[in-house]
């Protein structure tokens, strides 16, 4: 709706678009190393720049999925090597660059968790204190829009309207790929409560995101 | 159930599907409907894209500086597909040789009689050989050295590993080759770098585990050779050169001065 759009446009300045363009150009330079006539070292230099611009955000994603700094660093390393290999596929993904890279980190982190879980049956992931606090109380919005694409701005605007605990279980469900019962187990909450929070959270999100469509 | 006639239900299922909370039989039914209907597929994709943006909203944190170092080492260590392609490697060699020629010209201007040897690894093998022959006739010391190395570069099967050690501006400074037939590593200075009289350039192999291993000190002459076993060389992903007090430092502690040049040791895979 017009009013929502206006507010949205106000919050998503040109800077985000410029930043996206910069990241896209770097991903393309990484991919271009395999073209004939590519200069030696050019791909590595582009990956380095890409790393410097995005590693903090992507490390945050890996940390959120894994809740362990060492594991998150292993995953971060894997993810950039993955980006290095598949940079040529970016164009067909049609996604904002941060989202494309974020999804790579998330799936590497989820793979890591699955590997670990199958290595050790008792490797139950401890829930980070920060998440427990967020779910327990109604703490401030921990989201960060510093590198958000327009699409992420819309999601942010809508997630922001949820109660903190709803936002947290919805975020956790996605980022850690957890079912209702896994969420209930990790958050030490009754299954019914988790289902209700997710259902209400999703309903509100659907209504809100529909306005940005 | 025809989801296309029920956009509200379709949207709800697509959102739960993309979030990951639609599980079991319900998930399989949704997937089978998506395979049949582009509308259902589109709804799922929209939500997948929306949730993908959630990764953009996470609070950042600073990873340890080691992460990039590990990435850099792995890129450098992985031959072919993952890191430098063969073309890029030859390109590096060509550039290194170009600079090396530049260095030779500078030497000539400085009063040293020198013959510039034109080398183009990929194409001009024949003409290079005639130039090499000429160069040999001239018999100057530098030309002979150049010719020797150039001939070795051309006889690629004898050279199993090669590295271009560059400074932080990516200017090649030391060219490294390993010849398994003679178990010999050759280090050729190609940049204009000259250490002070009270300093030495020390060579290090950055091993995948454990600290850097000292290989010795680079001579002040244009070329230094050191014996090395093939098994050892195989394990060195990276080489580096640090600036140390005259004569170098004992190997155990690793470099004490700044690392001036470094580069990956790459198999020539011929």
Contacts between the chains, C-beta under 8 A, distances in Angstrom:
chain1	res1	chain2	res2	distance
A	33	B	85	7.8
A	33	B	88	7.0
A	34	B	85	6.6
A	36	B	87	7.5
A	38	B	87	7.9
A	38	B	88	6.9
A	39	B	91	7.2
A	40	B	84	7.0
A	40	B	88	4.6
A	40	B	89	7.6
A	40	B	91	4.4
A	40	B	92	4.5
A	40	B	95	6.8
A	41	B	88	7.9
A	41	B	92	7.6
A	41	B	166	8.0
A	41	B	170	5.2
A	44	B	72	7.5
A	44	B	75	6.0
A	45	B	170	7.6
A	47	B	71	7.6
A	47	B	75	7.4
A	48	B	68	7.3
A	48	B	72	7.9
A	51	B	68	5.9
A	51	B	71	7.1
A	55	B	63	5.7
A	55	B	67	7.1
A	55	B	68	7.4
A	56	B	60	3.6
A	56	B	61	6.2
A	56	B	62	5.8
A	56	B	63	7.4
A	57	B	56	7.2
A	57	B	58	6.8
A	57	B	60	4.6
A	58	B	55	7.8
A	59	B	60	6.8
A	59	B	61	5.2
A	59	B	62	7.2
A	59	B	63	4.3
A	59	B	67	7.9
A	60	B	58	4.2
A	60	B	59	5.2
A	60	B	60	4.4
A	60	B	61	5.0
A	61	B	55	4.8
A	61	B	58	4.9
A	63	B	58	7.9
A	63	B	61	5.7
A	64	B	58	5.2
A	72	B	63	7.4
A	73	B	63	5.4
A	73	B	64	6.0
A	73	B	66	7.4
A	73	B	67	5.1
A	76	B	63	5.6
A	76	B	67	5.4
A	77	B	67	5.4
A	77	B	70	5.2
A	77	B	71	5.5
A	77	B	74	7.5
A	80	B	71	5.2
A	81	B	71	6.4
A	81	B	74	6.1
A	81	B	75	7.4
A	81	B	82	7.2
A	84	B	75	6.7
A	84	B	82	7.2
A	85	B	81	7.8
A	85	B	82	6.4
A	95	B	49	6.5
A	95	B	52	6.4
A	96	B	53	7.2
A	96	B	56	7.2
A	98	B	55	7.3
A	98	B	56	4.6
A	99	B	49	7.4
A	99	B	52	4.5
A	99	B	53	5.1
A	99	B	55	6.3
A	99	B	56	5.6
A	100	B	52	7.8
A	101	B	55	7.9
A	102	B	52	6.6
A	102	B	53	7.8
A	102	B	54	7.7
A	102	B	55	2.4
A	102	B	56	5.7
A	102	B	58	7.8
A	103	B	52	4.9
A	103	B	55	6.3
A	105	B	55	6.7
A	106	B	55	5.7
A	142	B	59	5.6
A	143	B	57	4.3
A	143	B	58	7.6
A	143	B	59	7.3
A	144	B	57	6.3
A	144	B	58	6.8
A	144	B	59	4.6
A	144	B	60	6.3
A	145	B	56	8.0
A	145	B	57	6.6
A	146	B	60	7.2
A	147	B	56	6.2
A	147	B	60	7.8
A	148	B	53	7.3
A	148	B	56	4.8
A	148	B	57	6.2
A	149	B	53	6.6
A	149	B	56	6.1
A	151	B	49	6.8
A	151	B	50	7.0
A	151	B	53	4.8
A	152	B	53	3.8
A	152	B	54	7.8
A	152	B	56	3.9
A	152	B	57	5.8
A	154	B	50	7.7
A	154	B	53	7.8
A	155	B	50	5.7
A	155	B	51	7.7
A	155	B	53	4.7
A	155	B	54	6.4
A	155	B	57	6.8
A	156	B	57	5.5
A	159	B	54	7.9
A	159	B	57	7.3
A	170	B	19	6.8
A	171	B	54	6.1
A	173	B	19	5.5
A	173	B	20	5.9
A	173	B	21	5.5
A	174	B	18	8.0
A	174	B	19	5.3
A	174	B	20	6.2
A	174	B	51	4.9
A	174	B	54	5.5
A	175	B	54	6.5
A	175	B	55	7.4
A	175	B	58	7.6
A	177	B	20	4.9
A	178	B	20	7.1
A	179	B	20	7.5
A	179	B	21	6.5
A	179	B	23	5.2
A	180	B	21	6.0
A	180	B	23	7.8
A	198	B	19	7.6
A	198	B	21	5.7
A	202	B	12	7.3
A	202	B	15	5.3
A	202	B	16	6.4
A	202	B	19	6.7
A	202	B	21	7.9
A	203	B	12	7.7
A	205	B	15	7.0
A	206	B	11	5.8
A	206	B	12	6.7
A	206	B	15	5.5
A	209	B	50	6.0
A	210	B	11	7.6
A	213	B	46	7.7
